[in-house]
Amino acid sequence: MEPQATPSRTAPRVVLISPYPDITSFGVRAISAYLRAAGVPTRLVFLPDPLGDALTDQPERYPPGVIEALVPLCADATVVGVSLMTNYTDNAAQITRALRGRIAAPVLWGGVHPTIRPEECLAVADMACVGDGEEAILDVVRALAAGQPVTDIPNIWSRRPDGSLAQNAVRPLSADLDAMPPPDWSHEEHYIWEGGDALIPLTPDVTERHLTQGTVSRLLGRVGYQTMTGRGCPHRCAYCVNDAIKSLYGAKGYLRWRSVPHVMAELEAARAAMPFIGYVWISDDAFFARPLENIREFCREYKARIGLPFTCLGSPATVSREKMDALVDAGMVYMQMGVQTGSPRIQALFNRQAMGNDKMLAAMAVINASKDRMLPPSYDFILDTPYETLEDRLESVRFVAKIPKPFRLQPFSLVLYPGTKLAAMAAADGLLTDERRDVYTKSYTMRRPDYVNFLILLAKGGRFPSRLLALCAATPVARVLSARALAPLWRLAFAVAGPAKRLLKRLLGRGA
């Protein structure tokens, strides 16, 4: 049914809800800032998923008391927006069903999952936002406040009174990201669930406590502020939803950058509002893709105006010595780069053949040249690809043995997210038959407990002897140790590895 469009007797307000474990929630904060700049009051509610990365098939994520506390915070809304990725569909559904019939406002879902599967989302939500949400949601607010229909708003899908779908095309991407205000970290009308039945104000002190728990914050021993200096990615990896979104908009103009002065103004304001910030985490998919002269400008301004350590992400195709030297000189102390696989065959499957082993090793050599001024870099690997053979997987382990030390590995179990080319291929080939089990309730931490993945686990800290690792990845050795009869041994090894590591760290006084 079409969302109710009745004239508002009070000023319109938007309540935005984030179910993500990380309270950074960049999209929600960006939309809130945009709406506030347009004169629309917002209220942010952070409901961190209690399961975190330990996903299970548990549709009811939140206790009833939390939902009861949420209802009055949404009572004066013109529209309630819920942000979600695929793994948070259950959270969004529980929230939406609980609000329906208890508040007058329609519920709009936005984010990656509604962008890819809007019709599926409309089985629960009143509206689904496809693509960038700032301008679209502002149009929705204005239409509802004026008693007008929302069925013709670009980027917005809904149902007409006759039950048919209003499937609106996306509007052109905004090329001028400087026209967007920085994300909303005002702490005004921000609330959070920290357990129990209460929703408490999200104050700077509470924010500091949450940000301190971030993975990189723990690594650096500093509180991190996460931001994005652009939108989009230069690559079209077959496992990544960026490729699907590029297809929605057209690849041209998808990668966009904010100007250096715009980024600096945000960081200065963030430091003034949150003096506890100890480093900046630039989470662009490939910050190194910025042109060299732009990176040099960034580095000059960052050193002069911010001066904090910072971290960022790069890709083998974008790392260069000139960029690396400038960024390290400006304060970059840690970086992350996607490797994904050492198998040329799987690189082609992933559409990363242009970033083959030689290209990756060259980028790693550039990174390693700054090892005395940085923490060990992290290299991402994708495990458990259904198209891999044993030999493909061993090629990845052998590649790890060639990586110059020091380094860390970040191994992720492949999740075949909707909309990606790899998911469509796997479904067509009969390799993805239960999305509920293998996508919606699967975390990237759920690595298959077998011999080859155990080798990756051993190599994760970058300290395992390279020659020994290569020997363990020899095909005859791996065939014997990957035998089905030994499967219980590897399951046991994975079961005890995590607790044993945590215990050892506590005994050594290094913390968790």
HELIX and SHEET records of a PDB file:
HELIX    1   1 PHE A   26  ALA A   37  1                                  12    
HELIX    2   2 PRO A   64  CYS A   74  1                                  11    
HELIX    3   3 THR A   86  TYR A   88  5                                   3    
HELIX    4   4 THR A   89  LEU A   99  1                                  11    
HELIX    5   5 VAL A  112  ILE A  116  1                                   5    
HELIX    6   6 PRO A  118  CYS A  121  1                                   4    
HELIX    7   7 GLU A  134  ALA A  145  1                                  12    
HELIX    8   8 LEU A  177  ALA A  179  5                                   3    
HELIX    9   9 PRO A  204  THR A  212  1                                   9    
HELIX   10  10 THR A  215  LEU A  220  1                                   6    
HELIX   11  11 VAL A  241  TYR A  249  1                                   9    
HELIX   12  12 VAL A  260  ALA A  273  1                                  14    
HELIX   13  13 PHE A  287  ALA A  289  5                                   3    
HELIX   14  14 LEU A  292  ARG A  305  1                                  14    
HELIX   15  15 ARG A  321  ALA A  330  1                                  10    
HELIX   16  16 PRO A  344  LEU A  349  1                                   6    
HELIX   17  17 GLN A  353  MET A  355  5                                   3    
HELIX   18  18 ASN A  357  ASN A  368  1                                  12    
HELIX   19  19 LYS A  371  ARG A  373  5                                   3    
HELIX   20  20 LEU A  390  VAL A  400  1                                  11    
HELIX   21  21 LYS A  421  ALA A  428  1                                   8    
HELIX   22  22 GLU A  435  GLU A  435  1                                   1    
HELIX   23  23 ARG A  436  TYR A  440  3                                   5    
HELIX   24  24 TYR A  451  ALA A  459  1                                   9    
HELIX   25  25 SER A  466  CYS A  472  1                                   7    
HELIX   26  26 THR A  475  LEU A  481  1                                   7    
HELIX   27  27 ARG A  484  LEU A  486  5                                   3    
HELIX   28  28 ALA A  487  LEU A  507  1                                  21    
SHEET    1   A 9 LEU A 165  GLN A 167  0                                        
SHEET    2   A 9 ILE A 156  ARG A 159 -1                                        
SHEET    3   A 9 MET A 127  CYS A 129 -1                                        
SHEET    4   A 9 VAL A 107  GLY A 110  1                                        
SHEET    5   A 9 VAL A  79  SER A  83  1                                        
SHEET    6   A 9 VAL A  14  SER A  18  1                                        
SHEET    7   A 9 THR A  42  PHE A  46  1                                        
SHEET    8   A 9 HIS A 190  TRP A 193  1                                        
SHEET    9   A 9 LEU A 199  PRO A 201 -1                                        
SHEET    1   B 6 GLY A 224  THR A 227  0                                        
SHEET    2   B 6 TYR A 279  ILE A 282  1                                        
SHEET    3   B 6 PHE A 310  GLY A 314  1                                        
SHEET    4   B 6 MET A 332  GLN A 340  1                                        
SHEET    5   B 6 SER A 378  LEU A 383  1                                        
SHEET    6   B 6 ARG A 408  SER A 413  1                                        
SHEET    1   C 2 GLY A 230  ARG A 231  0                                        
SHEET    2   C 2 ARG A 256  TRP A 257 -1                                        
END                                                                             
